[in-house]
Amino acid sequence: MPTPNKVFALILQHPNEGGHPKNTGELLHRSLRNSELQVGESFTPASLGACLDNAVLLYPGETEEQLEKLTPPEQPSTLIILDATWRKSRKMLHLNPQLARLPRVSLTDPRTSTYRIRSAEHQHQLSTLEASCYALQQLEQNPDRYQPLLDAFAQYMDKLVTFDPNRR
């Protein structure tokens, strides 16, 4: 049963991510009641529509705000998430100036990822699903709502690593 999120989650997925069996953007979309998944590298303002109104981009930057500081009425109604590698996400921002102009938010409390089936340079680099759940927890000021989803994801990762002895 999908998690009933209050803040709308718009997941913009790079086409290279969609074919992976470990597609956490798709998994996130299927796990949230109030979300949309769009696949592409470039998006027209019409395709993003009203989602850009009162939206923030979950992406680090020079002018990012900390999520915990956003309270009503500053609290956004939409969280935009880029599901891509860091290199591809930078390209997506370059190709979509309407996204690059959005206020950026970042996680205030870095966590250790349970996403062990894909290598990361740093332990605090999270999967799309993990980063989005932590962001929604902070935006909605409800840490308990997304914990079952994060726990299920961790269990799923535990199961997947049993098939790959190099990841145990």
C-alpha positions as CSV (number, residue, x, y, z in Angstrom):
1,M,0.0,0.0,0.0
2,P,1.5,3.4,-1.0
3,T,2.6,5.8,1.7
4,P,0.2,8.9,1.9
5,N,2.7,11.7,1.4
6,K,1.5,15.3,1.9
7,V,4.1,17.1,-0.2
8,F,3.7,16.1,-3.9
9,A,6.8,14.3,-5.2
10,L,7.7,14.9,-8.9
11,I,10.4,12.4,-9.9
12,L,12.3,13.4,-13.1
13,Q,14.2,10.3,-14.2
14,H,17.0,10.3,-16.6
15,P,16.3,7.7,-19.4
16,N,19.4,5.6,-18.4
17,E,18.0,5.0,-15.0
18,G,14.7,3.4,-16.1
19,G,16.1,0.2,-17.4
20,H,17.9,-0.8,-14.2
21,P,16.3,-3.6,-12.1
22,K,17.4,-1.5,-9.1
23,N,15.4,1.5,-10.3
24,T,14.8,3.4,-7.1
25,G,13.0,6.2,-8.8
26,E,10.3,3.9,-10.1
27,L,10.2,2.2,-6.7
28,L,9.8,5.5,-5.0
29,H,7.0,6.5,-7.4
30,R,5.1,3.2,-6.7
31,S,5.6,3.7,-3.0
32,L,4.1,7.2,-2.7
33,R,0.4,7.9,-3.1
34,N,1.0,11.5,-4.2
35,S,3.8,11.4,-6.9
36,E,4.5,11.5,-10.6
37,L,7.3,10.0,-12.6
38,Q,8.5,11.6,-15.8
39,V,11.3,10.1,-17.8
40,G,13.5,12.3,-20.0
41,E,16.5,14.5,-20.1
42,S,14.8,17.7,-21.2
43,F,11.3,18.8,-20.0
44,T,9.1,21.5,-21.4
45,P,7.5,24.0,-19.0
46,A,4.2,22.7,-20.2
47,S,5.1,19.1,-19.2
48,L,6.0,20.3,-15.7
49,G,3.0,22.5,-15.6
50,A,1.9,23.8,-12.2
51,C,4.3,21.5,-10.5
52,L,6.9,24.3,-10.6
53,D,4.6,26.6,-8.5
54,N,5.7,26.5,-4.9
55,A,8.3,23.8,-5.6
56,V,11.8,23.1,-4.4
57,L,14.5,21.0,-5.9
58,L,16.2,18.3,-3.8
59,Y,19.7,19.0,-5.0
60,P,22.8,20.5,-3.3
61,G,24.0,23.9,-4.4
62,E,25.5,27.2,-3.4
63,T,22.2,28.7,-2.3
64,E,20.5,25.6,-0.9
65,E,18.3,25.9,2.1
66,Q,18.1,23.4,4.9
67,L,14.9,21.5,4.9
68,E,14.3,21.9,8.6
69,K,14.1,25.6,8.2
70,L,11.2,25.5,5.8
71,T,8.0,26.0,7.8
72,P,4.5,27.1,6.7
73,P,3.9,29.3,4.8
74,E,7.4,28.8,3.2
75,Q,6.9,25.0,3.1
76,P,6.7,23.9,-0.6
77,S,3.8,21.9,-2.0
78,T,6.1,20.1,-4.4
79,L,9.5,18.3,-4.0
80,I,11.2,17.8,-7.3
81,I,13.7,15.0,-7.4
82,L,16.2,14.2,-10.1
83,D,16.8,10.5,-10.5
84,A,20.1,10.2,-12.3
85,T,23.8,9.9,-11.7
86,W,25.5,13.1,-10.5
87,R,26.9,13.7,-14.0
88,K,23.6,13.2,-15.7
89,S,21.7,15.3,-13.1
90,R,24.0,18.2,-13.8
91,K,23.3,17.8,-17.5
92,M,19.5,17.7,-16.8
93,L,19.8,21.0,-14.9
94,H,21.7,22.5,-17.7
95,L,19.1,21.4,-20.2
96,N,16.2,22.6,-18.0
97,P,16.8,26.2,-16.8
98,Q,13.3,26.3,-15.2
99,L,14.6,23.6,-12.8
100,A,17.9,25.2,-12.3
101,R,16.2,28.4,-11.1
102,L,14.1,26.6,-8.4
103,P,15.1,27.0,-4.8
104,R,17.3,24.1,-3.7
105,V,17.1,22.2,-0.5
106,S,19.4,19.6,1.0
107,L,19.2,17.1,3.8
108,T,20.3,18.5,7.2
109,D,21.3,15.2,8.7
110,P,23.3,13.0,6.4
111,R,22.6,9.3,6.8
112,T,24.5,6.2,5.9
113,S,22.9,4.5,2.8
114,T,21.5,1.0,2.9
115,Y,21.7,1.0,-0.9
116,R,24.6,-1.5,-1.1
117,I,24.0,-2.9,-4.6
118,R,25.4,0.1,-6.3
119,S,28.8,1.6,-5.4
120,A,29.1,5.2,-4.1
121,E,32.2,7.3,-3.5
122,H,31.0,8.4,-0.1
123,Q,28.9,6.6,2.6
124,H,26.5,9.5,2.8
125,Q,25.5,9.3,-0.9
126,L,22.0,8.0,-0.9
127,S,19.7,6.4,-3.4
128,T,16.9,8.4,-4.8
129,L,14.4,6.6,-2.6
130,E,16.4,7.2,0.6
131,A,17.1,10.8,-0.1
132,S,13.5,11.5,-1.0
133,C,12.1,9.8,2.0
134,Y,14.4,11.7,4.4
135,A,13.5,14.9,2.6
136,L,9.8,14.3,2.9
137,Q,10.2,13.3,6.6
138,Q,11.8,16.7,7.2
139,L,9.4,18.7,5.0
140,E,6.3,17.2,6.6
141,Q,7.9,17.1,10.0
142,N,6.8,13.5,10.3
143,P,9.7,11.1,10.8
144,D,7.5,8.1,11.4
145,R,5.5,8.2,8.2
146,Y,8.4,7.1,5.9
147,Q,10.2,4.8,8.2
148,P,8.3,1.7,7.1
149,L,9.2,2.4,3.5
150,L,12.9,2.9,4.5
151,D,12.9,-0.3,6.5
152,A,11.3,-2.2,3.6
153,F,14.0,-0.8,1.3
154,A,16.8,-1.9,3.7
155,Q,15.3,-5.4,3.8
156,Y,15.1,-5.5,0.0
157,M,18.8,-4.5,-0.2
158,D,19.6,-7.2,2.3
159,K,17.8,-9.7,0.1
160,L,19.5,-8.5,-3.1
161,V,23.0,-8.7,-1.7
162,T,22.5,-12.4,-0.9
163,F,22.6,-12.9,-4.7
164,D,26.0,-11.1,-5.1
165,P,28.7,-12.4,-2.8
166,N,30.9,-9.4,-3.6
167,R,28.3,-7.1,-1.9
168,R,27.9,-8.8,1.4
